[in-house]
Amino acid sequence: MVDISKITTEGRNDLTKNIDLLSTSEMIRLINSEDKKVAYAVEEALGQIELVVDEVTKVFEKGGRLVYIGAGTSGRLGVLDASECPPTFGVPDDMVVGIIAGGDTALRTAAENVEDIEEEAVKDLKNINFNENDIVIGLAASGRTPYVIGALKYGNSIGAVTSCITTSANSPIAKLAKYPIEAITGPETLTGSTRMKSGTAQKMIANMITTSSMIKIGKVYENLMVDVRMSNEKLISRGQRIIMDVTGVDKEEAKRYLDKFKAVKIAIFAIISGIDEEAKIKELLSKSNGNIRKALKSVK
């Protein structure tokens, strides 16, 4: 049996012991008060997060993948962050991968027993041909989930980069990962309910990792998502607005360039550089690893 008394996230929160006696207003204010502590816990881990962002960037630049792996809430958050990267940054669907113990069924239905089997994680990583060119980030609020431990052990054994995101102090996964991230959020509002502060911290950190690494590989110009995948009317409209904001052209001109090139980044480069040949634009962007600023410097 696991001694949960040694797990940070399983401790009782003295400030919320009488939450069941409170009015709705008092209850939600208390939850909000606890939630405010999350950003400060993440701030304490920024040095660790910086190291992981740089490692993820190196992996992406070499053509490798970022693989999140976890169980329960932690696993769902990894899958969520991975699923949002293709439409946001226009990357291939398999560049950021989310794996949850129990498979996609566990996204909706609890599969808690699977998280106790280390070998299941090895099997799941082998199924996607995880290799030494990739990075695996194990998510576990408790820091001791066997499924995540198995993933990190396997990653280390094949020479891949390993990292973790945990909200418990002195955890086994932090000792296993080459680049641990530890955001100690303290006892939950409801004892052991890591879908609360722990989950919020993990979501914030995952957002930081993918957003920052995508910026570093040229998927963002200024603070705009210039590789956004325009898969619906809202995103097409956003693409036009991005072109207008960056270049100063009107809506009709932005639409004309977008209709011609079918890509926000290429349209922006064409307008700013004055180059109208798509093949030439793609060549210049490719030489600059997709970075608009670097590509523009090469033609001036």
C-alpha distance (Angstrom), angle and dihedral (degrees) to the residues before:
residue distance angle dihedral
M1 . . .
V2 3.79 . .
D3 3.81 115.4 .
I4 3.81 96.9 -131.6
S5 3.79 91.6 -177.8
K6 3.81 86.9 79.3
I7 3.82 94.0 53.7
T8 3.81 113.0 94.5
T9 3.80 94.8 -146.3
E10 3.82 91.6 53.2
G11 3.80 94.5 60.7
R12 3.81 120.2 111.7
N13 3.77 117.2 -108.3
D14 3.81 109.3 -130.8
L15 3.80 90.8 -160.4
T16 3.81 93.9 60.5
K17 3.80 102.9 38.6
N18 3.81 92.0 111.8
I19 3.80 96.9 41.2
D20 3.79 90.6 119.8
L21 3.82 89.7 63.5
L22 3.80 96.0 53.2
S23 3.79 131.0 101.4
T24 3.79 118.1 -111.4
S25 3.81 91.1 -100.8
E26 3.81 93.0 49.7
M27 3.79 91.6 44.2
I28 3.80 97.1 54.0
R29 3.80 92.2 42.3
L30 3.80 89.2 54.8
I31 3.81 91.6 49.0
N32 3.81 89.4 48.4
S33 3.81 90.4 49.5
E34 3.81 90.2 54.9
D35 3.81 92.0 45.3
K36 3.80 90.3 56.0
K37 3.79 88.4 66.6
V38 3.81 92.8 62.9
A39 3.80 97.6 76.1
Y40 3.81 90.4 51.9
A41 3.81 90.8 51.6
V42 3.80 89.6 51.1
E43 3.81 89.9 47.9
E44 3.80 89.3 58.2
A45 3.82 88.6 57.0
L46 3.83 97.6 48.6
G47 3.80 93.0 107.1
Q48 3.80 90.2 56.8
I49 3.81 92.3 43.8
E50 3.83 90.6 52.8
L51 3.81 91.2 57.2
V52 3.81 91.4 50.2
V53 3.82 93.3 48.4
D54 3.80 90.0 53.9
E55 3.81 91.5 48.6
V56 3.81 92.3 48.8
T57 3.81 89.3 49.6
K58 3.81 91.0 52.9
V59 3.80 90.1 49.5
F60 3.82 92.2 50.5
E61 3.80 92.1 47.7
K62 3.81 89.3 55.0
G63 3.81 92.1 49.3
G64 3.79 95.4 -103.6
R65 3.79 129.9 136.5
L66 3.79 137.3 -114.9
V67 3.80 110.0 -132.7
Y68 3.80 121.2 -167.7
I69 3.79 115.3 -162.6
G70 3.78 130.7 -178.9
A71 3.79 147.8 120.6
G72 3.79 132.7 -107.0
T73 3.81 115.9 -14.1
S74 3.80 92.3 -6.6
G75 3.80 91.6 53.1
R76 3.80 92.0 47.8
L77 3.80 91.3 52.3
G78 3.80 91.0 52.4
V79 3.79 91.2 50.6
L80 3.82 89.9 47.5
D81 3.80 94.1 53.5
A82 3.80 91.9 45.2
S83 3.81 93.2 49.6
E84 3.80 92.3 52.2
C85 3.81 95.9 54.8
P86 3.85 100.6 74.9
P87 3.83 96.7 54.8
T88 3.81 93.4 37.9
F89 3.79 99.4 46.3
G90 3.80 103.9 17.5
V91 3.82 93.2 -119.8
P92 3.82 126.4 147.3
D93 3.78 115.5 -83.8
D94 3.81 92.1 -114.0
M95 3.82 98.3 49.5
V96 3.82 91.5 87.9
V97 3.80 113.3 28.7
G98 3.79 129.5 -170.5
I99 3.80 120.2 -157.2
I100 3.80 123.2 -174.6
A101 3.80 126.3 -170.0
G102 3.78 107.7 -102.5
G103 3.80 94.6 25.7
D104 3.78 129.1 -105.9
T105 3.81 91.6 -35.6
A106 3.81 87.4 68.1
L107 3.80 89.7 63.1
R108 3.80 88.0 76.2
T109 3.79 104.6 16.6
A110 3.80 124.7 50.1
A111 3.82 113.9 -110.6
E112 3.78 98.4 176.4
N113 3.81 97.5 155.2
V114 3.81 93.5 63.4
E115 3.80 92.1 64.0
D116 3.83 90.2 70.2
I117 3.82 94.2 65.1
E118 3.83 116.7 84.5
E119 3.80 93.2 -171.0
E120 3.81 92.1 60.7
A121 3.80 89.9 65.8
V122 3.80 91.6 50.7
K123 3.79 89.4 50.9
D124 3.80 91.9 49.2
L125 3.82 92.7 49.2
K126 3.80 91.9 48.0
N127 3.81 89.4 50.9
I128 3.82 89.8 63.6
N129 3.82 92.7 41.3
F130 3.81 92.0 -114.5
N131 3.81 107.4 -167.2
E132 3.80 146.5 171.3
N133 3.82 91.8 -78.6
D134 3.81 92.1 63.2
I135 3.81 135.1 74.4
V136 3.79 123.5 -135.0
I137 3.80 121.5 -156.4
G138 3.78 113.5 -165.1
L139 3.80 115.3 -152.8
A140 3.80 118.6 -155.7
A141 3.78 124.9 144.8
S142 3.80 91.6 -160.0
G143 3.80 91.3 45.7
R144 3.79 91.8 -139.1
T145 3.83 106.9 77.6
P146 3.84 106.6 140.5
Y147 3.82 91.9 -144.8
V148 3.81 90.5 58.6
I149 3.80 92.0 41.8
G150 3.81 88.7 55.2
A151 3.81 91.1 51.2
L152 3.81 93.2 51.1
K153 3.80 92.8 46.1
Y154 3.79 90.2 51.9
G155 3.80 92.6 46.5
N156 3.79 90.7 51.8
S157 3.80 92.0 47.0
I158 3.81 93.5 57.8
G159 3.81 95.7 42.1
A160 3.81 97.8 -107.1
V161 3.81 122.7 144.7
T162 3.80 110.5 -96.8
S163 3.80 130.0 -161.0
C164 3.78 138.1 160.7
I165 3.79 141.5 -159.6
T166 3.79 114.7 -145.6
T167 3.79 135.6 159.0
S168 3.81 96.2 -156.6
A169 3.80 125.6 88.6
N170 3.82 123.7 -119.1
S171 3.79 93.3 7.9
P172 3.83 128.7 172.6
I173 3.82 93.1 -122.8
A174 3.81 92.1 53.0
K175 3.80 87.9 55.5
L176 3.82 91.7 48.9
A177 3.82 99.2 45.3
K178 3.80 119.6 84.7
Y179 3.81 89.0 -144.9
P180 3.82 110.1 28.5
I181 3.79 123.5 -173.7
E182 3.79 114.4 -156.3
A183 3.80 118.1 -176.0
I184 3.79 104.1 174.4
T185 3.80 105.0 -154.1
G186 3.81 95.8 171.0
P187 3.81 129.1 -137.3
E188 3.78 114.3 -12.7
T189 3.80 124.7 -112.8
L190 3.82 86.1 -113.4
T191 3.80 108.5 35.9
G192 3.79 110.3 -99.1
S193 3.82 95.1 -3.8
T194 3.80 96.6 133.4
R195 3.80 91.7 173.1
M196 3.81 83.6 83.5
K197 3.83 123.2 55.0
S198 3.81 94.8 -5.3
G199 3.79 92.7 50.2
T200 3.80 91.9 47.5
A201 3.81 90.8 51.7
Q202 3.80 92.4 48.6
K203 3.81 91.2 49.8
M204 3.80 91.6 49.7
I205 3.81 91.9 49.3
A206 3.80 94.2 46.2
N207 3.82 88.8 50.6
M208 3.81 89.8 51.9
I209 3.80 93.5 49.0
T210 3.80 98.3 49.9
T211 3.80 96.4 35.8
S212 3.80 94.1 49.0
S213 3.80 95.1 44.1
M214 3.82 91.5 47.5
I215 3.81 89.6 51.4
K216 3.80 89.5 50.9
I217 3.82 92.8 53.3
G218 3.81 93.1 51.1
K219 3.80 102.5 -98.1
V220 3.81 91.1 126.6
Y221 3.82 131.3 54.8
E222 3.80 114.4 -163.5
N223 3.82 97.5 -32.2
L224 3.80 95.5 -39.5
M225 3.81 129.0 111.8
V226 3.78 97.3 -125.7
D227 3.81 93.9 172.2
V228 3.81 94.2 52.0
R229 3.80 112.0 148.6
M230 3.82 106.7 -122.7
S231 3.78 99.4 -144.4
N232 3.82 99.5 145.0
E233 3.81 141.0 24.3
K234 3.80 93.8 -92.2
L235 3.80 92.2 53.7
I236 3.81 92.4 45.4
S237 3.79 88.3 53.4
R238 3.80 90.0 47.7
G239 3.80 89.6 51.3
Q240 3.79 91.1 54.3
R241 3.80 91.1 47.5
I242 3.80 91.5 51.0
I243 3.81 90.8 52.9
M244 3.81 90.7 48.7
D245 3.82 93.3 47.5
V246 3.80 94.4 49.8
T247 3.80 100.8 39.7
G248 3.81 104.6 26.0
V249 3.81 94.2 -127.5
D250 3.81 120.0 141.0
K251 3.79 125.8 -105.1
E252 3.81 95.2 -95.0
E253 3.81 92.9 50.9
A254 3.79 91.7 46.7
K255 3.81 90.1 51.4
R256 3.81 91.2 48.7
Y257 3.79 92.5 54.1
L258 3.79 92.4 43.1
D259 3.81 91.6 50.2
K260 3.79 89.1 50.3
F261 3.79 101.1 45.9
K262 3.83 101.4 23.7
A263 3.82 89.5 -146.6
V264 3.80 130.5 86.2
K265 3.81 95.5 -145.1
I266 3.80 94.3 51.5
A267 3.80 91.6 45.9
I268 3.81 91.5 51.8
F269 3.79 92.6 48.2
A270 3.79 92.0 47.7
I271 3.81 92.8 52.3
I272 3.81 96.3 45.1
S273 3.81 97.4 40.5
G274 3.80 97.9 37.9
I275 3.82 89.4 -131.4
D276 3.78 110.8 135.9
E277 3.82 100.7 179.8
E278 3.81 109.9 101.4
A279 3.81 95.4 -156.8
K280 3.81 90.9 52.8
I281 3.80 92.0 48.3
K282 3.80 91.5 50.3
E283 3.80 90.3 48.8
L284 3.81 92.5 52.3
L285 3.80 93.0 45.8
S286 3.79 91.2 47.3
K287 3.81 91.6 53.3
S288 3.81 88.2 52.5
N289 3.83 94.0 47.0
G290 3.80 90.6 -110.3
N291 3.80 93.8 -57.3
I292 3.82 109.9 141.9
R293 3.80 95.2 -160.2
K294 3.81 93.3 52.1
A295 3.80 92.5 44.6
L296 3.79 92.1 51.2
K297 3.81 91.0 52.0
S298 3.80 89.2 55.4
V299 3.83 92.3 60.9
K300 3.80 98.0 44.6
